[in-house]
Amino acid sequence: MTTGRKKESKDKSSELKHGARMNRERFHYLYEQTAEDFRVELIGGVVHEPSPISVSHGRNHAVLAHILYTYAIETPGVEMLGNVTVMLSDQDEVEPDLLLRVLPKFGGRTQNTRDDYVDGPPEFVVEVAHSSVSLDLGRKRKRYILSGVAEYLVICTQLKEIRWFDLQNNAKYEADDAGILKSNVFPGLWLSSTAIFSDGNDKSALKVLKQGLKSAEHAGFVKKLAAHKRK
C-alpha cells in the first residue's frame, strides 16, 4: 500500500504502539515518519494496530472493490477509494478497507488535504472483518456515527454475514425477498446478501449490481449529481 508518507532518518513507529493515547495531530505527525508498509489507525484517541490479512479477507475485499469501482464508474461524481487515510476528527484517523464518496464539486462532504489524504466523513465506508469483528462493529462503528458517516458496511468473513447500517438513523438494512440489500445514500448500489461468499461470486454479485444500475433510482441519482456539479 502506498500512502505517500515521508521517509525520514528517525522512524517514529516505536511511539505508535497499540493502545497508546494521543490526539490526531500528534498521531499524524508520527505516522508520516514511519515506513511505507507500517500501518496503524487512531480510533477515539487510541492507537490500533491491524491484524494480519487472511485469504478470506483478501478475497472479499477484492470482490467488494470490483463492485464498488463498477458502481463509481457508472455514477459520475462518485469515487471509490481503498485503504486511504481518512481524517475523521481530532481523535480519529482511519484507513477503511473501501469507501465511496461524492466528490466535493458534486456536493460531497469530504475534501482532499494538501498532502493528498481525505478530510471529513465519507458517505459510505466498508470494513472487511475477520479477527477485527468486535472492533469494527463496536468502537469503530461508534466513531463513524459520531463523525457523520452515513452508511457503514461490514463484511464478517468468518460468519459469512453482511451487516449494513444506516448510521445516522440508527438502523440496519435488511435484504428484500430476492435477497438483495440496497443503499439509500447511493441509489442503485445493490448487493446480493449471499453471492459475495459463494464460488464465482464476482459474476453473481455483479449481476445484482447491474440490475441496480439499470433502476430508475440510479438514473435519478445521476441527474441529481449532475445538477450539483460546480465548474
PyMOL commands that set and color helices and strands:
alter all, ss='L'
color gray80, all
select helices_A, chain A and resi 13-15+24-31+55-73+104-106+133-137+139-147+167-169+195-197+201-213+216-228
alter helices_A, ss='H'
color red, helices_A
select strands_A, chain A and resi 41-43+46-48+78-82+86-89+92-94+98-102+111-112+118-119+124-129+151-156+161-166+171-172+180-182+190-192
alter strands_A, ss='S'
color yellow, strands_A
deselect
rebuild
show_as cartoon
